[in-house]
Amino acid sequence: MRTSKLETHKAQRQHRCSWCCQAIEIDDVYRRYRYYNCDGSCTVKLHPECCTVMQLEARAEGGYFEWTPGQERPNVDSILSLRGEPNVEPK
């Protein structure tokens, strides 16, 4: 399997997050990558927080892990606590 680099986009239309299956609304920022295998290709679109959790999980598993759509959508505080960072409001 081969993957493209991770890109950041602003939604021009509504999409569905591949991780949590919730809507990515128009004008929301989302992350996207494509993967290619012998059966064809697929585009994966993710909320930024879903992408962060997926990356943390992959890192914990040595760089790769299998997942299925319909995971729980994480909140920002839980991501920051997994990273060991405080939640600081921007000024």
N, C-alpha and C positions, 0 to 999 in steps of 0.2 A: 504494500500500500504506500502511496505517495501523497503528501499533502502540500497545499500552497501555504504561503505565509499568511499570518493573521492580519486582517485589515480592519480598519474602523470606518464605518459609514453612517450617514444620517438617513433615516428611512424616508423615502419618497412616497411610499404607500405602506399599508399595514402588512406586517409579516408575523410569523409565528416563531417563537424561540424554540430551537431544537432541544434545549435542555429541559425547560419547565413547561413547554407547550402554551404559555401565556402569550398574549399579543405584544408585539413590538409596534407601538403606535407611530403614526406619521410624525416626523421631526425628532423622534427619539434616536439617540446614538446607539448603534449596535456593533458587535464584532462578527466577522465572517471569515470562514476559510473553506476551502474545497479539498476533498480527498478523492483520489483516483485509485481504482483497483481493477482487477481483471473483468469485473462485472459492469464497469462503467464509472461514473463520477457522481458526486453528491455535493451540494452546498449546505453548509452548516451555519445558521444565523443564531446569535446568542445575545441576550442582555449582557451588558458589561459585568454585572455581578455574577451571572451564571458562568460566564467565561472564566472569571477569576477562580471560582470554586473548581471548575473543571481543570484548570491549570495546576492548582494546588493538589488536587487528587492525583493527577498524572505525575507530578513531581514526587509525591509520596510513594507511588507505585513504580518508580524507576523510569518515568518518561512516557509510559503508555498504559492505558487501561480501557476496558470496554464499559460502555454506559448505554442506557436506553432512555429515550425521551420520556418525559413525565416526572422528572425529578422535582423536588421541592425548590421553589425559587428562594434563594438566600437573601437575607437583608444585609445591608452594608455593615452593621455592627458585628454580625457573626463573622463576616469575612475579615474584618480588622482584628477581631480577637483570634482567629486562626493564624493570622500573620504576626500576632503579638504587637499590634500597633494601636495607639489610642485613637478614638474618634474625635477629631478636632474640627470644629466648624470653621470654614474659610472666612476670612475677614473681608 
